[in-house]
Amino acid sequence: MSEIAGVILLVVLAGLGGAVVGRRRGGRGDVTRPARSAGAKIARLEGEERRAREILEGMSEGVLVLSTSMTPVLANRAARRLLALAGSHLPPRIPSDEVVSIARRALSEQDVIETDLGPSAAGPSLRVRVVPLGEPDGVVVFLHDATEEQRTQQLRRQFVAHASHELKTPVASLQTLVEAIASAADDRDATARFTQRLSVEIGRLNALIDDLMDLSRVEDPAAMRIDEVDLSEIARSRAKETADTAAASVTLESNVEEGVIVRGDARQLELLVRNLLDNAVRYTLEGGRVIVSLRKQGSAARLEVADDGIGIPLAAQSRIFERFYRVDEDRARASGGTGLGLSIVKNVAESHGGTVSVSSELDEGSTFTVMLPLADGAR
C-alpha cells in the first residue's frame, strides 16, 4: 500500500470512529429514522472500521501516529516490530529518540520530512517519512525496513571500488608498455618483448571484463532462461575443453554419469563448470591431476571438481567465494585469475536452488562440491 493510501486510511479510521461514537451517543432525541435502519448503519460502519484496521495491520510498512506531545496513539504490527514495541499496548513514549526528533521537526515546520536512520541496538535500519497532520492531530510516521537496501548499496559501492581497482592495474600496465614500445622503437628485441607483454595485459583485461559481465548476468534473475539441461553433456564437454587447454601441464580425468538432468539456465551452468575447472587447473602444479565427477545422489546432482594442487588455508576457506578475494594474489595475477570465478560459481549454484562447498588442506589439494536439484523426470 502506498503512503498516501496509508494517510487516507488513517483519516478514514478517525472519521469512522468519530461517526460511530457520535451515533452511539446521540440518544433517543437524535434518532430520525426507524431503529432498525440506524442499527444497520452502525453495524456497517463498524464493519468498515474493522476491515480498515485489518488492512492497516497487514501492511508491511510501519504506520505510527504520534500526538503533538509525541505520545504514540496508534501503531500497526509492522511499526511495533520495527520499533521493538513489545505487547499490544502502546508505551507512553517510543524508544527511538531519533524518530521522535524527526517527528517534532516535521510538526514544527509543518512539512514532510524523509530520512534514513542507521541500524541501532533496538532495531534495523529505517527509512522514515513523517507527515504532519497539524494541530491538534500530531503526525503520522511511515517506517520502512531499509536494512537489505542499505546492505545492497554497501555491496554495490564495494563492488565498484574493487572493480575500479582491478581495472586500473592492467590499464596502468598497458599505458607503461605503450610508452616503452614507443621509446624502444629502434630496438627490435625490446619491442618484441614489450609487445608480447602487452598482449598478456590485454588478455588479462579482457578476462576481467568478461567475468564482470558474467557476474552481472548471473546476478540478474530476469536474465535466466530455464529449461531441462543435460549436466552430463556440459561436464564432459567442458572437461575435454579444459584438458586440451591445459595440455601436458595438468592431467584431467572425468567420471561423469549419463543422464544427469537438472532444470536451469544452460549458459550459467556451463559457467559454473568452466570456472570450477579453470580454478582447479590454475592452482594445480605442473604434473598434477584434476578430476571432475558427476553423479546422481538421491534427488540431487552431485558435481565434484578435485585437484591435488596447493590447497587452501583453513582461515581463507570461508572467504574464497567472495568477489575479488584471492588466497595468493601473486599466483592469481600471474595465472590470469580475476578473483571472480568462485563468486560466479556460488551465485549460479544458489540461483538454481543448490549449494557449493569446499574441502581442502594445504599441499594436499581441494575438492569443490556442487549440489543441484535434479529435474523431476530425472529422479
N, C-alpha and C positions, 0 to 999 in steps of 0.2 A: 504494500500500500504506500502511496506517495505521502510526503509530509503534509502537503496541502489537504489531502484526504483525511490525514490524522487530525489536523486542526478542525476541519469540518465535523469530524466525528465527535470531537470533544465538545464543540458547540452544540451539536445535536443532543449529546448526553445531558449537558447542562439544561438545555431547553426542555427536553423530555422530562428530566427530573423535576424542574420547576412546574411544568404543566401538570404532572401527576399530583405533586403536592398541593398545588392550587386547587385542583378539582376535589382532592380529598378534604381540604379544609373549608371548602365553600359552604358547607352546611346546607340545611334544607332550603334556606331562602334563596340560594343561588341556582337551585335546580329549576330549569325552564323546560326540560323535556322529560319524558317518562323515565323512571328509574332504570328500566331495563336498557334503554338506549345509552344512558350515562355510564352504566356499568360496563357495557360492551366497549365503549370508547376508552375507558380507563384500562380495561384489560388489553386492548390493542396497543395503547401507549406503553404499558408495562412490558408487553411482548417486544415492542420495537427497542425499548431501552435495554432489555436483556440481550437481544441479538447484537445490538451495538457494542455492548460490553464484551460479549463473546468474541466479536471481531477484534476489538482492542486488545484483548488478552492473547489472541492468536497471532498478533503482528510480530514479526521478527525484529522490528525496530523498536527500541525502547521509547516509551512516551511517559513523561513525568510532568505533572503540573505542580508548580510552586506558587504559594500565595505571595503577596507583596512583602511579607515578613520572612520569606524563604522557608516557610513550613510546607512539607510535602502534603498535597491534597489528594493526589491520585498518581498511581504508578502501575503500569501494566506488568505482566510477568517478565517480559524482556528487560524492562527498566530495573526491576527488583534484582534480576540476575546480574546485570551489568554493574550495578552499584552495590552488589553484595548486601542487599537488604533482606535479612532473614525473617521468615514468617510472613503471614498475610497482613499483619498490622503495620502501618507506616510509623516510623520513628518521628520524634519531634524535629529532628534535623537529619539531613542526609550526610553520609560520611565523607563525601568528596568536597573539600573546600574549593577546589578549582572550578567545579561545576557551579557551586553557589556564587563564586566571584563573577563568573561569566554571566550568570542569570541576573545578578544585581546590576551589572553594567548594561545589559540589554534593557532592563526595566528603567534604569536611569536615563539612558539615551533614547529610549523608545524606538529601538532599531533592532533588526535581526542581526545576530552575531553567530558566525560559524567558525569553529576552530578544531584542531586536532590536539588531543592530550595523549601523552606517552603512557606506557603501562605503569601501574602502581602496585604496591603490595596487596591492595584490596581488590584489584581487578585488571581487566585488559586495556589495551589501547582503545581510545574512544574518539569518534568524530562527533562533536557536539554542535547542535544547532538550536539556538534559543530564540523563540518568537514571543515578544511582549504582547500581552493581552490588554494592557492598560489598567488604570485604576478602576475598580479595586480588585481586578481579576488575577493579577500576578503574571506569570509567564508559563509557556509550555516549552519543555525541553525535549528535543529528539536526540536519542542516543543510538549510535551505530557502532558495532564492534569492528574496529579497523585494524585489529591485530594482524590478520592474514594479509591485508592490503599493504600495511607498513612493512611486514616481513618481505613481501614480494618486491616492493620498491627497494628495500635494502639489498636484496639479492640482485636486482637488476643493476643497481649502482655498482655493486661489487663486480658483477659480470662485465660491465662496460669498462671499469677500471682495469680488470685483468686482461680483457681483450685488447685494450689500448696498449697496455704494457707489452703484451706478446707480439702485437703488430709492429711496435716500434723497433724491436730487436732486428728482425730481418730487413726492415726498411732502412735502418741505420747502416746495416752491413751492405746493402745494395748501394747506398749513397757513397760509402767509403770505397767500394770496389770500382764503381764507375769512375771516381776520381783517380784511383790507382791506375786503371786502364788508360785513362787519358794522359797521365804523366809518364806512363811506360810505353807510349806508342811506338818508340823506336826499338824496344826490347821485346822480340817475338816470344821468347821463352816466358818472360814475366807476364806478358799479355795473355798467353795461353793459360797460365796458372790462374790469373785473376778471372779470366773468362769462365774457367771450369768452376771456380768458387762462386762466381756469380750465378751460374746455373743451379748450384746446390741451394743457394739462398732463395732463388726464385721458386724452387721446388718446395722449400720449407714454407714460404709464404702462401703458395697455392694450397698446400696441405692444411694449413691453419684456416684459411678461408673456407675450404671445403668442409672441415669439421665444424666450423661455426655455423655454416648453412645447414649441415646435417642436424646439429643440436637444435637449431631453431625449428626445423621441421618436426623432429620427434617430440618436441615440447608443445606442439600445436595439435590438440585433439581433432580439430576440423580438417587437418591435412591427412588423417588416417583413411586408408581405403581397405575396409575389412572384407576378407574373403577366406575361404579354406586354403591353407598354404601347406605345401609339402616341405616340411622342415628337413626331411631326409635329403631331398634333392639339393636344398640350399647348403646343407652341411657338406655334402660330397663335393659340390662344385666349388665352394669356397676353399675347401681343404686342398683340392687339386691346384687351384689358382695360387694359393699361398705356397704350396710345395714348389711350384715352378719358379716363383719369385725368389724364394729363399735359396734355391739351387742347392749346392753341396754344403753350405754352411750349417744348416739345421735339417735333421731328418724329421719328416712329418708323417705320422701314421693316423689312419682313421678307422674307426669301428662304428659304423652307422647302421642302425636297424632300419629296415624298409618300412614304408607306410606310416611314418610318424607325422600325423596331420594335425595342425593347430589352426585356430581362427585368428587372423590378424592381418597386418599390412606386410606384404611380401618384401617390399623395399626396406622397411625398417628392420625386419628380421634378418635380412641379408647384412645390414649394417651391424647388427648385434654380433653375428657370427664372424664377420670380417674383422671387427675391432678386437674381439677376443683372440683371434688367431694372430693378428698383427702384433698385439701386445705380448703374446707368448713368444713369438719369434724375436721380438725386439730385446727381450730380457733373457734370452737363452744364449749361452756362449757357443762359439763355433764348435761344431761336432756334437752339440746337444740334440735333444729329442723333444718333439711336441706331439701330443696325442689328442685327437678330437674324437669324442664318443657321443652317441645319441641313442637313447632307448626309451621305451615306454615304461613308466613306473606308476602303476595304478591308473589314476585318471589324469596323469601329468606326463609331459615330455621332459626328460632329464638330459640336458646338454652339458657336457663337461669338456673343458679345454685344459689339459695338464701339460706342464713343462718341467724339465729338470734344470732350470736356469738358476739365477742368482737369488731368487726368493724375495720375500717382503718382510721387513722388520715388523714385529708384533705391534709396536706403537703406531705404525703407519697404516695398518690394515683397516682401521676404522675410517680412514680418510681417502683411500685410493679412488673412491667413486665421486669425489668432489671435483668440480670443474677446475682445470688447470693445475691440479695437485700432481706433483711428481715426487716419487721417492728419491730418485737420483737425478737431479737437474742436469748435470753434465752429460750423463749417459743418454738421457731422454733427448736432449737437444742434438747430440751427436748422431743419434739414430733417427732423427726426424720426428720424434714424438711431440704432440701438441698439448698433452695433458687433458684432452677432451674425450679420448676414446672410451674409457671406462664409464665416464659420466653418460655418454650416449648409450652404452650397454644398459646401465641402470634405468635410464628413462624408458628405453624400449621395453625392457622386461616388465617394469611396473605398469606401463600403459597397456600391456597385454594381459594384465591380471596375474603376473608372475613375480618371481624373485630372483636375485642374483647374490651369491655368496662366494667367499674366498677362503681357502685353506692354504697356508704357506709357512715355510721355515727357511731361514737364511741358508743359502748354499745348497738347499735341497729341492728347490723348485716351488711352483704354485699350481693350485688347481682351482679354476673358476667353475662354479656350478650354476646353471640357469634352469629354473623350473617353470614350465609354461603349461596352462591347461590344454588338454587335448580337445580337438573338435568332437562334438557329440558322437558323430558316426565313427570315430577312430578309437573310442574307448573300449 
